[in-house]
Amino acid sequence: MSYCQKTRRSFMKRSLILAAAALISLLPVAGHGADAGKPVHPAVSSARPEAVKPKEQTPVTGKVMQTMNGGGYSYILLKKASGDKVWLAVPQMDVELGATLTFKPGMEMADLQSKALNRTFEKIIFSEGLVDGKGGKNAKKSAKKSPGSKGAVATAGEKIKVKKATGPNAYTVAELYKLKGKLDKKNVVVSGKVVRVSAGIMGKNWVHIQDGSGDAKKGTHDLVVTSQTVPVIGEVVTAKGTLYKNKDFGGGYKYEVIVEKAELEIQ
């Protein structure tokens, strides 16, 4: 091999090594940098680039109008002081309907499809959670609540009045609490307005319904129904399922009255 050929080959080898080093330097390295250890939401990682907007710099404050859980995240609808409504996705947490909360700024996405909830959000902001010290009195209170009957009772922001279901085994929410001993493990039918949904927990969806009956102070106005259906908050549904009294699922999921494996008919 001539001297010129050796020189040319050596030069090409060095060029390839330098090019490879430059390429490696541009790749993200796991465990380093400001975002090390932070989970990437699967919806963000698979989203179309044009659907993701830069991170907002201003905290988002508003009144909690709706809340749903699914896939390890809580989806919260806030109504701002201006009257505008905005959806946020935060690591799963308990929030109280009607509470005024302030969340950290985050990245906004468009046309986000949530497989856990089986719905698409036109616009939604991904936030890390509440701003310390700015969540209001209800924030700390709701975070400590048990997910069971007393802890997870949802309080609707409007007066609810739903007509009692008709036919055999039909009852109001208040009647189910009053007759829980007699109706334990019996089939029941009850109508109510959906005020809260927690989806995909322990293989089922947990739906809070209210019909205007019962005593809010005693917690007998709000009924939890489990189903494979995920209704939309605000819909009026008729649930047909089996009632259980004092049902304890463990982990704080204890209910004075619950209707299990319900079929939901949207009115």
TIVOSE-632067 format. One record per residue (C-alpha): x, y, z; residue number from 1; residue in three letters. Coordinates in Angstrom, 1 decimal, always signed. Example, Ala and Ser with C-alpha at 12.3 -4.5 7.8 and 13.67 -1.06 7.14 Angstrom:
<nodes>
> east, north, up, k, r
> +12.3, -4.5, +7.8, 1, ALA
> +13.7, -1.1, +7.1, 2, SER
</nodes>
This chain:
<nodes>
> east, north, up, k, r
> +0.0, +0.0, +0.0, 1, MET
> +1.4, +3.4, -1.0, 2, SER
> +2.0, +6.2, +1.4, 3, TYR
> -0.8, +8.3, -0.1, 4, CYS
> -3.3, +5.4, +0.3, 5, GLN
> -2.3, +4.9, +3.9, 6, LYS
> -2.7, +8.7, +4.6, 7, THR
> -6.1, +8.8, +2.9, 8, ARG
> -7.4, +5.8, +4.9, 9, ARG
> -6.1, +7.2, +8.2, 10, SER
> -7.9, +10.5, +7.4, 11, PHE
> -11.2, +8.8, +6.6, 12, MET
> -11.0, +6.7, +9.8, 13, LYS
> -10.5, +9.8, +12.0, 14, ARG
> -13.3, +11.6, +10.2, 15, SER
> -15.7, +8.7, +10.9, 16, LEU
> -14.7, +8.7, +14.6, 17, ILE
> -15.3, +12.4, +14.9, 18, LEU
> -18.7, +12.3, +13.1, 19, ALA
> -19.8, +9.4, +15.4, 20, ALA
> -18.7, +11.4, +18.5, 21, ALA
> -20.6, +14.4, +17.4, 22, ALA
> -23.8, +12.4, +16.8, 23, LEU
> -23.6, +10.8, +20.2, 24, ILE
> -23.2, +14.1, +21.9, 25, SER
> -26.6, +15.2, +20.4, 26, LEU
> -28.5, +12.3, +21.9, 27, LEU
> -30.2, +12.6, +25.3, 28, PRO
> -28.5, +10.7, +28.1, 29, VAL
> -30.7, +9.0, +30.7, 30, ALA
> -30.1, +10.1, +34.2, 31, GLY
> -28.5, +13.4, +33.4, 32, HIS
> -29.6, +17.0, +32.9, 33, GLY
> -32.4, +19.1, +34.5, 34, ALA
> -35.1, +16.6, +33.5, 35, ASP
> -33.3, +13.5, +34.9, 36, ALA
> -35.7, +11.1, +36.6, 37, GLY
> -38.8, +12.9, +35.4, 38, LYS
> -41.4, +10.5, +33.8, 39, PRO
> -42.5, +11.3, +30.3, 40, VAL
> -46.3, +11.1, +29.9, 41, HIS
> -47.0, +8.5, +27.1, 42, PRO
> -49.3, +10.9, +25.4, 43, ALA
> -46.6, +13.5, +25.2, 44, VAL
> -44.0, +11.1, +23.9, 45, SER
> -46.3, +9.9, +21.1, 46, SER
> -48.0, +13.2, +20.2, 47, ALA
> -47.6, +15.0, +16.9, 48, ARG
> -45.0, +17.8, +17.2, 49, PRO
> -47.6, +20.4, +16.0, 50, GLU
> -50.0, +19.4, +18.7, 51, ALA
> -47.6, +20.4, +21.5, 52, VAL
> -47.2, +24.0, +22.5, 53, LYS
> -44.4, +25.5, +24.6, 54, PRO
> -44.7, +25.3, +28.4, 55, LYS
> -46.9, +28.0, +29.9, 56, GLU
> -45.2, +30.2, +32.4, 57, GLN
> -48.2, +31.3, +34.5, 58, THR
> -49.9, +29.1, +37.1, 59, PRO
> -53.5, +28.1, +36.4, 60, VAL
> -56.1, +29.1, +39.0, 61, THR
> -59.8, +28.2, +38.9, 62, GLY
> -62.7, +26.4, +40.4, 63, LYS
> -62.9, +22.6, +40.1, 64, VAL
> -65.9, +21.8, +37.9, 65, MET
> -65.1, +18.2, +37.0, 66, GLN
> -62.5, +15.5, +37.9, 67, THR
> -61.8, +12.1, +36.5, 68, MET
> -59.0, +9.6, +37.2, 69, ASN
> -57.4, +7.2, +34.7, 70, GLY
> -54.0, +5.8, +33.9, 71, GLY
> -52.3, +7.2, +37.0, 72, GLY
> -53.5, +10.8, +36.1, 73, TYR
> -56.3, +13.1, +37.3, 74, SER
> -58.0, +15.1, +34.6, 75, TYR
> -59.4, +18.2, +36.1, 76, ILE
> -61.7, +20.9, +34.5, 77, LEU
> -61.1, +24.3, +36.0, 78, LEU
> -63.2, +27.4, +35.5, 79, LYS
> -61.1, +30.6, +35.7, 80, LYS
> -62.3, +33.9, +37.1, 81, ALA
> -62.7, +35.1, +33.5, 82, SER
> -65.2, +32.3, +32.9, 83, GLY
> -62.9, +30.4, +30.6, 84, ASP
> -62.6, +26.7, +31.2, 85, LYS
> -59.5, +24.6, +30.9, 86, VAL
> -58.6, +20.9, +31.3, 87, TRP
> -55.5, +19.9, +33.2, 88, LEU
> -53.8, +16.5, +33.6, 89, ALA
> -51.8, +16.0, +36.9, 90, VAL
> -50.4, +13.0, +38.7, 91, PRO
> -53.4, +11.3, +40.3, 92, GLN
> -54.7, +13.1, +43.4, 93, MET
> -58.0, +13.7, +45.2, 94, ASP
> -59.6, +17.1, +44.7, 95, VAL
> -62.9, +18.5, +45.9, 96, GLU
> -65.5, +19.7, +43.4, 97, LEU
> -66.1, +23.4, +43.9, 98, GLY
> -62.6, +24.0, +45.4, 99, ALA
> -60.6, +26.9, +44.0, 100, THR
> -57.1, +25.6, +43.3, 101, LEU
> -53.9, +26.8, +41.7, 102, THR
> -51.8, +24.5, +39.6, 103, PHE
> -48.2, +24.8, +38.3, 104, LYS
> -47.8, +25.9, +34.7, 105, PRO
> -47.3, +23.2, +32.2, 106, GLY
> -47.2, +22.2, +28.5, 107, MET
> -50.4, +22.5, +26.5, 108, GLU
> -51.5, +19.8, +24.0, 109, MET
> -54.2, +19.6, +21.4, 110, ALA
> -56.5, +16.7, +20.4, 111, ASP
> -55.2, +14.5, +23.2, 112, LEU
> -56.8, +11.0, +23.2, 113, GLN
> -57.0, +9.3, +26.7, 114, SER
> -57.3, +5.6, +26.3, 115, LYS
> -58.0, +5.2, +30.0, 116, ALA
> -61.0, +7.5, +29.7, 117, LEU
> -61.9, +6.6, +26.1, 118, ASN
> -62.3, +10.3, +25.2, 119, ARG
> -60.4, +13.0, +23.4, 120, THR
> -59.5, +16.4, +24.9, 121, PHE
> -59.5, +19.3, +22.5, 122, GLU
> -56.9, +21.1, +24.6, 123, LYS
> -55.3, +20.1, +27.9, 124, ILE
> -52.4, +21.3, +30.0, 125, ILE
> -50.0, +18.9, +31.7, 126, PHE
> -49.1, +20.2, +35.2, 127, SER
> -46.9, +18.7, +37.9, 128, GLU
> -49.6, +19.5, +40.5, 129, GLY
> -50.6, +22.2, +43.0, 130, LEU
> -48.6, +25.3, +43.7, 131, VAL
> -47.4, +25.1, +47.3, 132, ASP
> -49.3, +27.4, +49.6, 133, GLY
> -51.7, +28.5, +46.8, 134, LYS
> -54.1, +25.6, +46.7, 135, GLY
> -56.6, +27.2, +49.1, 136, GLY
> -58.0, +25.6, +52.2, 137, LYS
> -59.8, +22.9, +50.3, 138, ASN
> -56.6, +21.6, +48.7, 139, ALA
> -55.0, +20.2, +51.9, 140, LYS
> -58.4, +19.0, +53.1, 141, LYS
> -59.2, +17.0, +50.0, 142, SER
> -55.8, +15.5, +49.7, 143, ALA
> -56.2, +13.8, +53.0, 144, LYS
> -59.6, +12.3, +52.3, 145, LYS
> -60.1, +8.6, +52.0, 146, SER
> -61.4, +7.3, +48.7, 147, PRO
> -64.2, +5.5, +50.5, 148, GLY
> -67.9, +6.6, +51.1, 149, SER
> -67.3, +9.5, +53.5, 150, LYS
> -63.9, +10.6, +52.0, 151, GLY
> -64.8, +10.5, +48.3, 152, ALA
> -68.3, +12.0, +48.5, 153, VAL
> -68.6, +14.4, +45.6, 154, ALA
> -70.5, +17.7, +46.2, 155, THR
> -72.1, +19.0, +43.1, 156, ALA
> -71.9, +22.8, +42.5, 157, GLY
> -75.5, +23.0, +41.4, 158, GLU
> -78.8, +21.9, +42.8, 159, LYS
> -79.6, +18.4, +41.5, 160, ILE
> -83.0, +17.0, +40.9, 161, LYS
> -83.3, +13.7, +39.1, 162, VAL
> -86.6, +11.7, +38.7, 163, LYS
> -86.7, +8.4, +40.4, 164, LYS
> -86.2, +5.3, +38.2, 165, ALA
> -89.3, +3.3, +37.4, 166, THR
> -90.0, -0.4, +37.5, 167, GLY
> -89.1, -3.3, +39.8, 168, PRO
> -86.2, -2.7, +42.3, 169, ASN
> -86.2, +1.0, +41.6, 170, ALA
> -85.0, +3.3, +44.5, 171, TYR
> -83.7, +6.8, +45.1, 172, THR
> -80.2, +7.3, +46.5, 173, VAL
> -81.5, +8.1, +49.9, 174, ALA
> -83.7, +5.0, +49.9, 175, GLU
> -80.7, +2.8, +49.1, 176, LEU
> -78.9, +4.1, +52.2, 177, TYR
> -82.0, +3.7, +54.4, 178, LYS
> -82.7, +0.2, +53.2, 179, LEU
> -79.1, -1.0, +52.8, 180, LYS
> -79.6, -3.9, +55.3, 181, GLY
> -82.6, -5.2, +53.5, 182, LYS
> -81.1, -4.7, +50.0, 183, LEU
> -77.6, -6.1, +50.7, 184, ASP
> -76.6, -8.3, +47.8, 185, LYS
> -79.9, -7.6, +46.0, 186, LYS
> -80.3, -6.2, +42.5, 187, ASN
> -81.3, -2.5, +42.4, 188, VAL
> -82.1, +0.2, +39.9, 189, VAL
> -81.2, +3.9, +40.6, 190, VAL
> -81.0, +7.0, +38.5, 191, SER
> -78.8, +10.0, +39.1, 192, GLY
> -76.6, +12.7, +37.6, 193, LYS
> -72.9, +11.8, +37.2, 194, VAL
> -70.8, +14.2, +39.3, 195, VAL
> -67.5, +12.4, +39.4, 196, ARG
> -65.7, +9.6, +37.6, 197, VAL
> -62.5, +7.7, +38.6, 198, SER
> -61.6, +5.4, +35.6, 199, ALA
> -59.4, +2.3, +35.4, 200, GLY
> -58.9, +1.7, +39.2, 201, ILE
> -58.8, -2.0, +40.2, 202, MET
> -60.1, -3.0, +36.8, 203, GLY
> -63.3, -0.9, +37.1, 204, LYS
> -64.7, +2.6, +36.8, 205, ASN
> -66.0, +4.3, +39.9, 206, TRP
> -68.9, +6.6, +39.2, 207, VAL
> -70.5, +9.0, +41.7, 208, HIS
> -74.2, +9.8, +41.1, 209, ILE
> -76.6, +12.1, +42.9, 210, GLN
> -80.4, +12.5, +42.4, 211, ASP
> -81.1, +15.3, +44.9, 212, GLY
> -82.3, +13.0, +47.7, 213, SER
> -80.4, +12.2, +50.9, 214, GLY
> -78.5, +14.3, +53.4, 215, ASP
> -75.2, +15.9, +52.3, 216, ALA
> -74.0, +16.3, +55.9, 217, LYS
> -74.4, +12.6, +56.5, 218, LYS
> -73.1, +11.6, +53.1, 219, GLY
> -76.3, +9.8, +52.1, 220, THR
> -76.8, +12.0, +49.0, 221, HIS
> -73.9, +10.5, +47.0, 222, ASP
> -73.8, +7.0, +45.6, 223, LEU
> -70.8, +5.2, +44.2, 224, VAL
> -71.5, +2.8, +41.3, 225, VAL
> -68.8, +0.6, +39.7, 226, THR
> -69.1, -0.2, +36.0, 227, SER
> -67.1, -1.0, +32.9, 228, GLN
> -68.8, +2.0, +31.3, 229, THR
> -67.2, +5.5, +31.5, 230, VAL
> -70.0, +8.1, +31.5, 231, PRO
> -69.4, +11.8, +31.0, 232, VAL
> -69.8, +14.1, +34.1, 233, ILE
> -73.1, +15.9, +33.9, 234, GLY
> -74.9, +13.0, +32.2, 235, GLU
> -78.0, +11.5, +33.8, 236, VAL
> -77.8, +7.7, +34.0, 237, VAL
> -79.8, +4.8, +35.2, 238, THR
> -77.7, +2.1, +37.0, 239, ALA
> -78.7, -1.5, +37.3, 240, LYS
> -76.5, -3.6, +39.6, 241, GLY
> -76.0, -5.4, +42.9, 242, THR
> -76.0, -3.4, +46.1, 243, LEU
> -73.5, -4.1, +48.9, 244, TYR
> -73.4, -2.6, +52.3, 245, LYS
> -70.2, -1.8, +54.2, 246, ASN
> -68.0, -3.0, +51.3, 247, LYS
> -64.3, -2.8, +52.1, 248, ASP
> -61.9, -3.2, +49.2, 249, PHE
> -58.8, -2.4, +51.3, 250, GLY
> -56.5, +0.6, +50.9, 251, GLY
> -59.1, +3.0, +52.2, 252, GLY
> -61.7, +2.0, +49.6, 253, TYR
> -64.6, +1.3, +52.1, 254, LYS
> -68.2, +2.1, +51.3, 255, TYR
> -71.3, +2.2, +53.4, 256, GLU
> -73.3, +1.6, +50.3, 257, VAL
> -72.1, +0.7, +46.8, 258, ILE
> -73.7, -0.7, +43.6, 259, VAL
> -71.4, -3.1, +41.9, 260, GLU
> -71.0, -4.3, +38.3, 261, LYS
> -73.7, -1.9, +37.1, 262, ALA
> -75.0, -1.5, +33.6, 263, GLU
> -75.4, +2.2, +32.9, 264, LEU
> -78.1, +3.5, +30.6, 265, GLU
> -77.6, +7.1, +29.6, 266, ILE
> -80.9, +9.1, +29.6, 267, GLN
</nodes>
